[in-house]
Amino acid sequence: MSFVVDQVRRIDAQLDRFQLSSPVTAPASPILRSASEASHALPSDRNQARSLARITELQTVIKSLSTASSSQPLLRSTQLERLIEQGALARDISIEDYEDEGGAAYKRGLEWLLVSKATAQTYGIILNTLLEQTIPLSDDIWYWDEVLGSYVYSGLYTIQTSPLRFWNWSKDVYGDARSRLDSLRINSLEERPDSKSLSDRWRQFYGLVKDSIRDRSIADMRLNAMSPLTLSRAEVRHKQKHLKRLRELSASGLGVLMDEALTFDPEEEDSVTPKDRSDISDKEEWKNIVAKSVALMETVLRNVTALETGVSEFEDTVFTNVEEDPEIVHSEEETSSRPAILATKLQQILAVHLPSHVSATKNLLKQYGRPSILTRYWFPATILLLSSSTVLRIFFNRRAEILTWVRELGATTKDFWYNWVVQPIKKIVGTIRHDKDSEIAIMSKQSLQGDRASLERMVVDFARDDSSNSVGHSLGEAEIAEVRAKVREGDLTPVLRAYERDLRKPLWGTVRGDLIRALLIQIQKTKVDVEVAIGGIDSLLKSQELVFGFVGLTPGVLVCLGTFRWLSGVLGGRKGKSKGKKQGRMIRVLRNIDRILTAATPSNNGMLSYKEHGLLLCEVHVLRQNGQQVFPGEINREFLEEINDLVDFRTGVERQIRVVERIRWAYSKWLY
């Protein structure tokens, strides 16, 4: 929804208030109790029944034209034209002689309301048409700026348009040679054309073509002194100049319609009091405003595509034609035929002027806009076509390798998905469910227990043997239990004492075997200590097993997300623009609005000119459309209030600049 819909709804509500302010009420319907009574009814009663049927028909059309009674506020031009035809205001209904004064006045009020609502709908259609035609002109103008800003682009444009220039030159040469041949046939009275053979005719025509080429080369000698690149850049400047003129005229027409058409007294927008009713009933100035708006819309459509006129000349022409329109503006007496005249004018606008304007604008865009797709891409398409055989030969010769690459790519993708996404997810689920197969371990569970029991037996046996050799008696059960308890705590005192004693006589200890035995026991102790440390690491890993599972899943998830985002960006195209691009677009539009307001030359009352107001409306329309996709619901409603303040030309340029500044700081969270 754009500001055009809001404008039409506001005008429609004002027209409804004008109708409510009318003191005329609907006439009472005649009561015909039976068919015989209806057949013997007086002519006045039958005409009154016809009048009531006519009133019902008008009310039905008015309801269809109202914005509040339709889910689609703006009707299509064909639908609107059909409703105006259904209203049949131009049809002569000769029953007013039998109508009472109240019934005729009520019917005329309905006819005026129908024409006014149809005018409001036509007004919205024309505003939308001008908006849709003016906004894309900026893209074409920027395209020509890019062409002029780089000699590479200028050269590319020269290559792209060279077939068209050659075709136009060939048509001119052919037309000149054909005209010369026709003049020779007319002037040749002595020799009949049929007497010459086909080869003679072709030789004569070929000579005329050569003469035409030579004459054109002499005539275009000044242009031949310039390079094709220079001629192309001059052509681009010429097209850009006309596009800028078309945008200025369209913006001026849009500003004229917004500022001057259907502009009722702002004070009448409030609820109508009895005092207001008497004033409106006496003056009925709104009918003259509707008539003037119809003439204004017709004049704008007829003159907005005249590129030979400037903006000031266009505005003067529009207002002069409106003031000199004898059928609508200068109808000082209220007649029953005036709504019919306005309805005919609206039908003519919808059926003739609006399609003619759209067609003329398309022709101008075709003539001065960016080249067509065929013109822009024929050169790379030709290169691709010429190299297609080579490309196909390369693919054919390497088809086995290509198939292998495709298969390997599929296998790699499948293995990556299973090994780096599916398997880590299964492990995480098993960890959450305390699955035994998913536990992390560096060594087996029974390894430490077996090594510790072996160390205990080795120390006990060594202590027994050492006690028998040194003391002469074996250890008791209490002493053995004490040695075992110390071994469990990591104390190897009996072994270390024997080891220290044998170090004094290492040769004797080695021969006897106690020294080597003590060394082996210490190695076993070292092994047990290492396994204890590894067991602690195992406990630590088990406590963080879920963390390690997510760490293992992260690379696969990141790769998948990056791939999916890249594919969505490639396959989405321009329709899949991200929110960041919309925000950047809004910032650029705010910059354009600020340039329009700061560079404007306000009138004596501090308001924008028609052209500047039209350019502002185009930028605001784009800003509003992007804002619907950037701002949340409540923020967007507040943003629409700022937009309404921005397009209100009656507040003056200074206040509009302050509104732009308020938008920048109030909505910076969503814009930057």
NUGUGU-281168 format. One record per residue (C-alpha): residue number from 1; x negated, y, z. Coordinates in nm, 2 decimals. Layout:
<nodes>
NUM,X,Y,Z;
...
</nodes>
This chain:
<nodes>
1,0.00,0.00,0.00;
2,-0.13,0.34,-0.10;
3,-0.05,0.70,-0.02;
4,0.17,0.71,-0.33;
5,0.42,0.47,-0.16;
6,0.41,0.69,0.16;
7,0.48,0.99,-0.06;
8,0.77,0.83,-0.24;
9,0.92,0.71,0.09;
10,0.89,1.05,0.24;
11,1.07,1.21,-0.06;
12,1.34,0.94,-0.06;
13,1.41,1.01,0.31;
14,1.43,1.39,0.24;
15,1.68,1.32,-0.04;
16,1.89,1.11,0.20;
17,1.90,1.39,0.45;
18,2.01,1.63,0.17;
19,2.30,1.39,0.09;
20,2.39,1.36,0.46;
21,2.39,1.74,0.49;
22,2.66,1.77,0.22;
23,3.01,1.87,0.36;
24,3.19,1.67,0.08;
25,3.32,1.33,0.18;
26,3.44,1.04,-0.02;
27,3.80,1.05,-0.15;
28,4.05,0.80,-0.02;
29,4.14,0.51,-0.24;
30,4.49,0.47,-0.38;
31,4.69,0.18,-0.24;
32,4.85,-0.04,-0.51;
33,5.05,-0.30,-0.34;
34,5.15,-0.51,-0.64;
35,5.09,-0.57,-1.01;
36,5.42,-0.41,-1.10;
37,5.34,-0.11,-0.89;
38,5.00,-0.09,-1.06;
39,5.16,-0.10,-1.40;
40,5.41,0.18,-1.31;
41,5.14,0.39,-1.14;
42,5.10,0.75,-1.25;
43,4.81,0.84,-1.48;
44,4.66,1.04,-1.20;
45,4.65,0.73,-0.98;
46,4.49,0.52,-1.25;
47,4.23,0.78,-1.32;
48,4.16,0.81,-0.95;
49,4.10,0.43,-0.94;
50,3.86,0.47,-1.23;
51,3.69,0.75,-1.04;
52,3.65,0.53,-0.74;
53,3.51,0.25,-0.95;
54,3.27,0.50,-1.09;
55,3.17,0.61,-0.74;
56,3.11,0.25,-0.64;
57,2.89,0.19,-0.94;
58,2.69,0.50,-0.86;
59,2.64,0.39,-0.50;
60,2.52,0.05,-0.61;
61,2.26,0.20,-0.84;
62,2.15,0.45,-0.57;
63,2.11,0.16,-0.33;
64,1.88,-0.02,-0.58;
65,1.68,0.30,-0.62;
66,1.62,0.36,-0.25;
67,1.29,0.26,-0.11;
68,1.44,0.15,0.23;
69,1.67,-0.11,0.07;
70,1.40,-0.29,-0.13;
71,1.10,-0.50,-0.03;
72,0.92,-0.34,-0.33;
73,0.91,0.04,-0.27;
74,0.80,0.13,-0.62;
75,1.00,-0.02,-0.91;
76,0.86,-0.11,-1.25;
77,0.92,0.13,-1.53;
78,1.14,-0.12,-1.72;
79,1.35,-0.19,-1.41;
80,1.38,0.18,-1.34;
81,1.48,0.26,-1.70;
82,1.75,-0.02,-1.68;
83,1.89,0.13,-1.36;
84,1.91,0.47,-1.51;
85,2.09,0.33,-1.80;
86,2.32,0.14,-1.56;
87,2.41,0.46,-1.39;
88,2.54,0.59,-1.73;
89,2.51,0.96,-1.64;
90,2.51,1.05,-2.01;
91,2.84,0.87,-2.07;
92,3.14,1.10,-2.11;
93,3.41,1.01,-1.86;
94,3.71,1.23,-1.92;
95,3.90,1.19,-1.60;
96,3.79,1.50,-1.42;
97,4.11,1.68,-1.52;
98,4.31,1.43,-1.31;
99,4.07,1.43,-1.02;
100,4.10,1.65,-0.71;
101,3.83,1.89,-0.64;
102,3.68,1.69,-0.35;
103,3.65,1.37,-0.55;
104,3.48,1.54,-0.84;
105,3.24,1.72,-0.61;
106,3.15,1.39,-0.43;
107,3.09,1.22,-0.76;
108,2.86,1.50,-0.88;
109,2.67,1.47,-0.55;
110,2.62,1.10,-0.61;
111,2.50,1.17,-0.96;
112,2.25,1.42,-0.83;
113,2.13,1.18,-0.57;
114,2.09,0.91,-0.83;
115,1.89,1.14,-1.06;
116,1.68,1.26,-0.76;
117,1.59,0.90,-0.65;
118,1.51,0.80,-1.01;
119,1.29,1.11,-1.03;
120,1.11,1.00,-0.71;
121,1.05,0.65,-0.85;
122,0.93,0.80,-1.18;
123,0.70,1.03,-0.98;
124,0.55,0.73,-0.80;
125,0.50,0.54,-1.12;
126,0.32,0.83,-1.28;
127,0.10,0.89,-0.98;
128,0.00,0.52,-0.97;
129,-0.07,0.53,-1.34;
130,-0.30,0.84,-1.31;
131,-0.48,0.68,-1.01;
132,-0.54,0.35,-1.19;
133,-0.67,0.53,-1.49;
134,-0.89,0.79,-1.31;
135,-1.07,0.57,-1.06;
136,-1.24,0.33,-1.31;
137,-1.37,0.64,-1.50;
138,-1.63,0.68,-1.24;
139,-1.77,0.34,-1.31;
140,-1.80,0.42,-1.68;
141,-1.97,0.75,-1.60;
142,-2.22,0.57,-1.37;
143,-2.29,0.32,-1.64;
144,-2.39,0.60,-1.88;
145,-2.60,0.75,-1.60;
146,-2.79,0.43,-1.58;
147,-2.84,0.42,-1.96;
148,-2.97,0.77,-1.96;
149,-3.18,0.72,-1.65;
150,-3.41,0.46,-1.81;
151,-3.56,0.44,-2.16;
152,-3.55,0.06,-2.13;
153,-3.17,0.07,-2.09;
154,-3.15,0.33,-2.36;
155,-3.34,0.10,-2.60;
156,-3.12,-0.20,-2.50;
157,-2.81,0.01,-2.57;
158,-2.96,0.10,-2.91;
159,-3.01,-0.27,-2.99;
160,-2.66,-0.36,-2.86;
161,-2.49,-0.09,-3.08;
162,-2.70,-0.13,-3.39;
163,-2.46,-0.37,-3.57;
164,-2.17,-0.12,-3.51;
165,-2.37,0.17,-3.65;
166,-2.47,-0.04,-3.95;
167,-2.11,-0.14,-4.01;
168,-1.99,0.22,-3.99;
169,-2.26,0.33,-4.22;
170,-2.18,0.05,-4.47;
171,-1.81,0.14,-4.46;
172,-1.90,0.51,-4.54;
173,-2.12,0.41,-4.83;
174,-1.86,0.17,-4.97;
175,-1.59,0.43,-4.94;
176,-1.80,0.69,-5.11;
177,-1.89,0.46,-5.39;
178,-1.53,0.34,-5.43;
179,-1.41,0.70,-5.45;
180,-1.67,0.78,-5.72;
181,-1.58,0.48,-5.92;
182,-1.21,0.57,-5.91;
183,-1.29,0.93,-6.02;
184,-1.50,0.79,-6.31;
185,-1.21,0.57,-6.42;
186,-0.97,0.86,-6.41;
187,-1.20,1.10,-6.60;
188,-1.31,0.84,-6.86;
189,-1.04,0.89,-7.13;
190,-1.24,0.75,-7.42;
191,-1.31,0.41,-7.29;
192,-1.05,0.18,-7.13;
193,-1.15,0.00,-6.81;
194,-1.05,-0.34,-6.95;
195,-1.30,-0.32,-7.23;
196,-1.59,-0.36,-6.98;
197,-1.70,-0.70,-6.87;
198,-1.73,-0.80,-6.50;
199,-2.11,-0.77,-6.51;
200,-2.09,-0.41,-6.65;
201,-1.84,-0.32,-6.38;
202,-2.06,-0.47,-6.11;
203,-2.37,-0.29,-6.25;
204,-2.18,0.04,-6.25;
205,-2.06,-0.01,-5.90;
206,-2.41,-0.11,-5.78;
207,-2.55,0.21,-5.93;
208,-2.28,0.42,-5.76;
209,-2.38,0.25,-5.43;
210,-2.74,0.34,-5.48;
211,-2.65,0.70,-5.56;
212,-2.43,0.72,-5.25;
213,-2.71,0.59,-5.03;
214,-2.95,0.84,-5.18;
215,-2.71,1.13,-5.13;
216,-2.64,1.03,-4.77;
217,-3.02,1.00,-4.70;
218,-3.07,1.35,-4.83;
219,-2.77,1.48,-4.63;
220,-2.89,1.31,-4.31;
221,-3.25,1.41,-4.35;
222,-3.24,1.61,-4.03;
223,-3.11,1.31,-3.84;
224,-3.36,1.08,-4.00;
225,-3.64,1.29,-3.85;
226,-3.51,1.18,-3.50;
227,-3.58,0.83,-3.36;
228,-3.29,0.58,-3.31;
229,-3.36,0.60,-2.94;
230,-3.30,0.98,-2.94;
231,-2.99,0.95,-3.15;
232,-2.85,0.68,-2.91;
233,-2.92,0.90,-2.60;
234,-2.74,1.19,-2.77;
235,-2.45,0.96,-2.84;
236,-2.44,0.85,-2.47;
237,-2.44,1.21,-2.35;
238,-2.15,1.29,-2.59;
239,-1.95,1.00,-2.45;
240,-2.03,1.08,-2.09;
241,-1.92,1.44,-2.14;
242,-1.58,1.34,-2.28;
243,-1.54,1.09,-1.99;
244,-1.61,1.36,-1.74;
245,-1.36,1.58,-1.91;
246,-1.10,1.31,-1.91;
247,-1.16,1.25,-1.54;
248,-1.13,1.62,-1.46;
249,-0.80,1.65,-1.66;
250,-0.65,1.33,-1.50;
251,-0.76,1.45,-1.15;
252,-0.61,1.80,-1.22;
253,-0.28,1.64,-1.34;
254,-0.27,1.42,-1.03;
255,-0.33,1.73,-0.81;
256,-0.06,1.93,-0.99;
257,0.20,1.66,-0.94;
258,0.10,1.60,-0.57;
259,0.11,1.98,-0.49;
260,0.40,2.10,-0.71;
261,0.63,1.81,-0.79;
262,0.92,1.73,-0.54;
263,0.78,1.96,-0.27;
264,1.07,2.05,-0.05;
265,1.06,2.28,0.24;
266,0.86,2.11,0.52;
267,1.10,2.24,0.78;
268,1.37,2.03,0.62;
269,1.20,1.71,0.71;
270,1.34,1.73,1.06;
271,1.70,1.62,1.14;
272,1.95,1.84,0.98;
273,2.16,2.06,1.21;
274,2.51,2.20,1.12;
275,2.35,2.54,1.05;
276,2.10,2.37,0.81;
277,2.39,2.20,0.64;
278,2.56,2.53,0.55;
279,2.23,2.68,0.42;
280,2.16,2.38,0.20;
281,2.51,2.36,0.08;
282,2.50,2.72,-0.03;
283,2.16,2.73,-0.19;
284,2.10,2.36,-0.30;
285,1.75,2.46,-0.40;
286,1.64,2.10,-0.39;
287,1.83,2.04,-0.72;
288,1.62,2.30,-0.90;
289,1.31,2.14,-0.75;
290,1.41,1.81,-0.89;
291,1.47,1.96,-1.23;
292,1.14,2.14,-1.22;
293,0.96,1.82,-1.12;
294,1.11,1.63,-1.42;
295,0.97,1.90,-1.65;
296,0.64,1.90,-1.47;
297,0.59,1.52,-1.51;
298,0.68,1.53,-1.88;
299,0.44,1.82,-1.95;
300,0.15,1.66,-1.76;
301,0.19,1.33,-1.95;
302,0.19,1.51,-2.28;
303,-0.12,1.72,-2.22;
304,-0.34,1.53,-1.98;
305,-0.53,1.35,-2.26;
306,-0.60,1.66,-2.46;
307,-0.98,1.66,-2.42;
308,-1.03,1.97,-2.64;
309,-0.88,2.19,-2.36;
310,-1.05,2.27,-2.03;
311,-0.90,2.22,-1.68;
312,-0.78,2.58,-1.64;
313,-0.63,2.58,-1.99;
314,-0.45,2.25,-1.91;
315,-0.31,2.39,-1.59;
316,-0.19,2.71,-1.76;
317,-0.03,2.51,-2.04;
318,0.15,2.29,-1.79;
319,0.30,2.57,-1.59;
320,0.39,2.78,-1.90;
321,0.58,2.49,-2.05;
322,0.76,2.42,-1.73;
323,0.87,2.79,-1.70;
324,0.98,2.80,-2.06;
325,1.19,2.48,-2.05;
326,1.54,2.61,-2.12;
327,1.73,2.29,-2.06;
328,1.62,2.22,-1.71;
329,1.46,2.51,-1.53;
330,1.67,2.80,-1.65;
331,2.01,2.63,-1.60;
332,2.15,2.88,-1.35;
333,2.50,2.76,-1.37;
334,2.59,2.42,-1.21;
335,2.74,2.20,-1.47;
336,2.84,1.84,-1.47;
337,2.61,1.77,-1.76;
338,2.29,1.87,-1.59;
339,2.23,1.53,-1.41;
340,2.29,1.36,-1.75;
341,2.03,1.59,-1.91;
342,1.78,1.50,-1.64;
343,1.86,1.13,-1.67;
344,1.79,1.15,-2.05;
345,1.46,1.33,-1.97;
346,1.36,1.05,-1.73;
347,1.45,0.78,-1.98;
348,1.24,0.97,-2.24;
349,0.95,0.99,-2.00;
350,0.96,0.62,-1.92;
351,1.02,0.50,-2.27;
352,0.81,0.74,-2.47;
353,0.58,0.97,-2.29;
354,0.44,0.72,-2.03;
355,0.36,0.44,-2.29;
356,0.21,0.71,-2.52;
357,-0.01,0.84,-2.24;
358,-0.13,0.49,-2.14;
359,-0.20,0.41,-2.51;
360,-0.39,0.74,-2.56;
361,-0.60,0.68,-2.24;
362,-0.69,0.32,-2.36;
363,-0.80,0.46,-2.70;
364,-1.01,0.72,-2.53;
365,-1.17,0.46,-2.30;
366,-1.23,0.24,-2.60;
367,-1.40,0.53,-2.78;
368,-1.60,0.69,-2.50;
369,-1.62,0.41,-2.23;
370,-1.88,0.15,-2.18;
371,-1.92,-0.10,-2.47;
372,-1.72,-0.41,-2.49;
373,-1.84,-0.74,-2.36;
374,-1.91,-0.86,-2.71;
375,-2.12,-0.55,-2.78;
376,-2.32,-0.58,-2.45;
377,-2.39,-0.96,-2.47;
378,-2.42,-1.04,-2.84;
379,-2.80,-1.00,-2.83;
380,-2.87,-1.25,-2.55;
381,-2.60,-1.48,-2.68;
382,-2.78,-1.47,-3.02;
383,-3.11,-1.55,-2.86;
384,-2.96,-1.84,-2.67;
385,-2.79,-1.97,-2.98;
386,-3.11,-1.96,-3.18;
387,-3.31,-2.13,-2.91;
388,-3.04,-2.38,-2.83;
389,-3.19,-2.64,-3.06;
390,-3.53,-2.62,-2.89;
391,-3.36,-2.64,-2.55;
392,-3.16,-2.94,-2.65;
393,-3.47,-3.11,-2.79;
394,-3.65,-3.05,-2.46;
395,-3.36,-3.20,-2.27;
396,-3.34,-3.49,-2.50;
397,-3.70,-3.58,-2.48;
398,-3.71,-3.55,-2.11;
399,-3.37,-3.71,-2.04;
400,-3.52,-4.00,-1.85;
401,-3.71,-3.76,-1.62;
402,-3.41,-3.54,-1.57;
403,-3.20,-3.84,-1.48;
404,-3.46,-3.95,-1.23;
405,-3.47,-3.60,-1.08;
406,-3.09,-3.61,-1.04;
407,-3.10,-3.95,-0.88;
408,-3.38,-3.85,-0.64;
409,-3.20,-3.53,-0.56;
410,-2.89,-3.72,-0.47;
411,-3.08,-3.98,-0.27;
412,-3.27,-3.71,-0.08;
413,-2.95,-3.52,0.00;
414,-2.79,-3.84,0.12;
415,-3.09,-3.94,0.34;
416,-3.12,-3.59,0.48;
417,-2.75,-3.58,0.57;
418,-2.76,-3.92,0.74;
419,-3.10,-3.89,0.91;
420,-3.09,-3.52,1.02;
421,-2.72,-3.46,1.07;
422,-2.53,-3.79,1.13;
423,-2.79,-3.97,1.34;
424,-2.87,-3.68,1.57;
425,-2.50,-3.64,1.63;
426,-2.47,-4.01,1.72;
427,-2.76,-3.98,1.96;
428,-2.60,-3.68,2.13;
429,-2.27,-3.86,2.16;
430,-2.45,-4.17,2.31;
431,-2.64,-3.94,2.55;
432,-2.31,-3.79,2.67;
433,-2.17,-4.14,2.72;
434,-2.49,-4.27,2.89;
435,-2.55,-4.53,2.61;
436,-2.86,-4.74,2.69;
437,-2.97,-4.75,2.34;
438,-3.00,-4.37,2.33;
439,-3.23,-4.33,2.63;
440,-3.57,-4.18,2.58;
441,-3.87,-4.38,2.73;
442,-4.24,-4.39,2.68;
443,-4.30,-4.73,2.85;
444,-4.08,-5.02,2.94;
445,-3.90,-5.03,3.27;
446,-4.08,-5.34,3.42;
447,-4.43,-5.24,3.32;
448,-4.51,-5.04,3.63;
449,-4.37,-5.29,3.86;
450,-4.57,-5.58,3.72;
451,-4.90,-5.38,3.72;
452,-4.85,-5.27,4.07;
453,-4.78,-5.63,4.20;
454,-5.10,-5.74,4.01;
455,-5.30,-5.47,4.18;
456,-5.17,-5.57,4.52;
457,-5.26,-5.93,4.47;
458,-5.61,-5.84,4.34;
459,-5.68,-5.62,4.64;
460,-5.55,-5.88,4.89;
461,-5.76,-6.15,4.74;
462,-6.07,-5.93,4.73;
463,-6.02,-5.84,5.09;
464,-5.99,-6.20,5.20;
465,-6.30,-6.31,5.01;
466,-6.50,-6.01,5.13;
467,-6.39,-6.07,5.49;
468,-6.49,-6.43,5.47;
469,-6.84,-6.35,5.33;
470,-6.92,-6.05,5.56;
471,-6.74,-6.13,5.89;
472,-6.71,-6.51,5.87;
473,-6.34,-6.54,5.94;
474,-6.03,-6.48,5.72;
475,-5.78,-6.21,5.76;
476,-5.46,-6.27,5.95;
477,-5.11,-6.21,5.83;
478,-5.09,-5.87,6.01;
479,-5.40,-5.75,5.85;
480,-5.29,-5.87,5.50;
481,-4.96,-5.69,5.55;
482,-5.14,-5.37,5.64;
483,-5.36,-5.40,5.33;
484,-5.06,-5.45,5.11;
485,-4.88,-5.14,5.26;
486,-5.19,-4.93,5.20;
487,-5.22,-5.06,4.84;
488,-4.85,-4.95,4.78;
489,-4.95,-4.61,4.90;
490,-5.26,-4.61,4.67;
491,-5.52,-4.67,4.94;
492,-5.80,-4.91,4.83;
493,-6.03,-4.87,5.13;
494,-6.15,-5.24,5.14;
495,-6.24,-5.24,4.78;
496,-6.41,-4.90,4.80;
497,-6.62,-5.00,5.10;
498,-6.74,-5.32,4.93;
499,-6.81,-5.12,4.62;
500,-7.02,-4.86,4.81;
501,-7.21,-5.15,4.98;
502,-7.28,-5.32,4.65;
503,-7.41,-5.00,4.50;
504,-7.70,-5.01,4.74;
505,-7.81,-5.34,4.58;
506,-7.64,-5.33,4.24;
507,-7.84,-5.62,4.10;
508,-7.75,-5.85,4.39;
509,-7.38,-5.73,4.37;
510,-7.37,-5.80,4.00;
511,-7.51,-6.15,4.04;
512,-7.28,-6.22,4.32;
513,-6.99,-6.07,4.12;
514,-6.84,-5.84,4.38;
515,-6.95,-5.52,4.21;
516,-6.79,-5.62,3.88;
517,-6.48,-5.74,4.06;
518,-6.45,-5.40,4.24;
519,-6.49,-5.21,3.91;
520,-6.21,-5.42,3.75;
521,-5.98,-5.35,4.05;
522,-6.05,-4.98,4.02;
523,-5.96,-5.00,3.64;
524,-5.64,-5.17,3.73;
525,-5.57,-4.89,3.99;
526,-5.63,-4.63,3.72;
527,-5.39,-4.81,3.49;
528,-5.13,-4.81,3.77;
529,-5.18,-4.44,3.83;
530,-5.14,-4.36,3.46;
531,-4.82,-4.56,3.45;
532,-4.69,-4.37,3.75;
533,-4.76,-4.04,3.57;
534,-4.59,-4.17,3.26;
535,-4.29,-4.28,3.47;
536,-4.26,-3.92,3.59;
537,-4.27,-3.80,3.24;
538,-4.00,-4.05,3.15;
539,-3.78,-3.92,3.43;
540,-3.83,-3.56,3.30;
541,-3.74,-3.66,2.95;
542,-3.43,-3.84,3.06;
543,-3.31,-3.54,3.26;
544,-3.35,-3.32,2.94;
545,-3.23,-3.59,2.69;
546,-2.92,-3.38,2.58;
547,-3.14,-3.08,2.51;
548,-3.37,-3.28,2.29;
549,-3.07,-3.42,2.11;
550,-2.95,-3.07,2.02;
551,-3.31,-2.96,1.92;
552,-3.32,-3.26,1.68;
553,-2.98,-3.16,1.53;
554,-3.07,-2.79,1.49;
555,-3.29,-2.81,1.17;
556,-3.02,-3.01,0.98;
557,-2.74,-2.78,1.08;
558,-2.94,-2.47,0.99;
559,-3.03,-2.61,0.64;
560,-2.66,-2.71,0.58;
561,-2.53,-2.37,0.69;
562,-2.78,-2.19,0.47;
563,-2.69,-2.41,0.17;
564,-2.32,-2.36,0.22;
565,-2.35,-1.99,0.25;
566,-2.56,-1.97,-0.06;
567,-2.31,-2.18,-0.25;
568,-2.02,-1.97,-0.13;
569,-2.20,-1.65,-0.24;
570,-2.28,-1.79,-0.58;
571,-1.94,-1.95,-0.65;
572,-1.74,-1.67,-0.49;
573,-1.85,-1.40,-0.74;
574,-1.73,-1.04,-0.71;
575,-1.40,-1.15,-0.54;
576,-1.59,-1.29,-0.25;
577,-1.75,-0.96,-0.14;
578,-1.86,-0.97,0.22;
579,-1.74,-0.73,0.48;
580,-2.08,-0.55,0.48;
581,-2.03,-0.46,0.11;
582,-1.69,-0.32,0.19;
583,-1.84,-0.11,0.47;
584,-2.11,0.02,0.23;
585,-1.85,0.11,-0.02;
586,-1.66,0.30,0.24;
587,-1.97,0.50,0.34;
588,-2.03,0.59,-0.02;
589,-1.67,0.70,-0.06;
590,-1.70,0.92,0.25;
591,-2.01,1.07,0.10;
592,-1.81,1.15,-0.22;
593,-1.53,1.30,-0.02;
594,-1.78,1.52,0.17;
595,-1.93,1.64,-0.15;
596,-1.59,1.73,-0.30;
597,-1.50,1.93,0.01;
598,-1.83,2.10,0.06;
599,-1.87,2.19,-0.31;
600,-1.51,2.31,-0.34;
601,-1.42,2.67,-0.40;
602,-1.11,2.73,-0.18;
603,-0.83,2.96,-0.29;
604,-0.72,3.26,-0.10;
605,-0.52,3.05,0.14;
606,-0.82,2.81,0.20;
607,-0.68,2.52,0.00;
608,-0.84,2.30,-0.27;
609,-0.78,2.35,-0.64;
610,-0.57,2.10,-0.83;
611,-0.87,1.92,-0.98;
612,-1.05,1.89,-0.65;
613,-0.74,1.77,-0.48;
614,-0.69,1.51,-0.75;
615,-1.05,1.39,-0.71;
616,-1.00,1.38,-0.33;
617,-0.69,1.16,-0.37;
618,-0.88,0.91,-0.59;
619,-1.15,0.87,-0.33;
620,-0.90,0.85,-0.05;
621,-0.71,0.58,-0.23;
622,-1.03,0.37,-0.26;
623,-1.11,0.44,0.11;
624,-0.77,0.33,0.22;
625,-0.78,0.01,0.02;
626,-1.12,-0.09,0.17;
627,-1.01,0.01,0.52;
628,-0.73,-0.25,0.52;
629,-1.00,-0.52,0.49;
630,-1.25,-0.37,0.73;
631,-1.05,-0.24,1.03;
632,-0.84,-0.45,1.27;
633,-0.46,-0.40,1.28;
634,-0.44,-0.13,1.55;
635,-0.75,0.05,1.43;
636,-0.62,0.05,1.07;
637,-0.30,0.23,1.18;
638,-0.50,0.50,1.35;
639,-0.72,0.52,1.04;
640,-0.41,0.58,0.83;
641,-0.33,0.88,1.05;
642,-0.67,1.02,0.97;
643,-0.61,0.95,0.60;
644,-0.28,1.14,0.61;
645,-0.45,1.44,0.77;
646,-0.72,1.42,0.51;
647,-0.49,1.43,0.21;
648,-0.27,1.71,0.35;
649,-0.38,2.00,0.13;
650,-0.18,2.26,0.34;
651,-0.42,2.23,0.63;
652,-0.71,2.39,0.44;
653,-1.06,2.28,0.35;
654,-1.22,2.35,0.68;
655,-0.98,2.12,0.87;
656,-1.03,1.85,0.61;
657,-1.41,1.86,0.65;
658,-1.35,1.82,1.03;
659,-1.13,1.52,0.96;
660,-1.42,1.36,0.76;
661,-1.66,1.42,1.05;
662,-1.41,1.27,1.29;
663,-1.38,0.96,1.08;
664,-1.75,0.91,1.08;
665,-1.80,0.92,1.45;
666,-1.47,0.76,1.56;
667,-1.51,0.46,1.33;
668,-1.88,0.43,1.32;
669,-1.86,0.09,1.50;
670,-1.69,-0.06,1.20;
671,-1.87,0.14,0.93;
672,-2.23,0.11,1.03;
</nodes>
